[in-house]
């Protein structure tokens, strides 16, 4: 990817993801899957800060994540659909030192101030719980809660949703309830 903008330094990004998932158990009340995931990300420049010329986004020169995701998806009393996603693993990132003003050499100067280099290694966790009940074959009412610390950012959310489908959706184990954000920390509001 190439990231460009106005009054900010351009950047490039490379990301790779490798994962495997296996069905561990399936019965009339639900399905359990487990897997293994590896993710790697590289940005050319560290532009995480908010001074002039920075983009204000997490942009490590090295980011590695290894985790074990587990998912249980099922139904209760043929009326309530639910899903629990959880993962545990380790993440490591390294960010290079960055000038305070990367696009303004006059302000930065020859020996101007730099944000320090950062290296961090630690545990990674993610949990996402969702449940929905059908109001009609087209409308489902549900709740969700999630939290994670993926990509050096702690987030937590909870809420209620009303989902409309353009075609009838039967309540069964095969109907996917997408996670928001998913176990890799992907932001909400993406198209599936």
Secondary structure by P-SEA (a helix, b strand, c coil): ccccccccccbbbbbbbbbccccccccccbbbbbbbbbbbbbbccccccccccccccccccbbbbbbbbbbbbbcccccccbbbbbbbbccccccccccccccccccccccccccbbbbbbbbbbbbbbbbbbbccccbbbbccccccccccbbbbbcccbbbbbccccccccccccccccccccccccccc
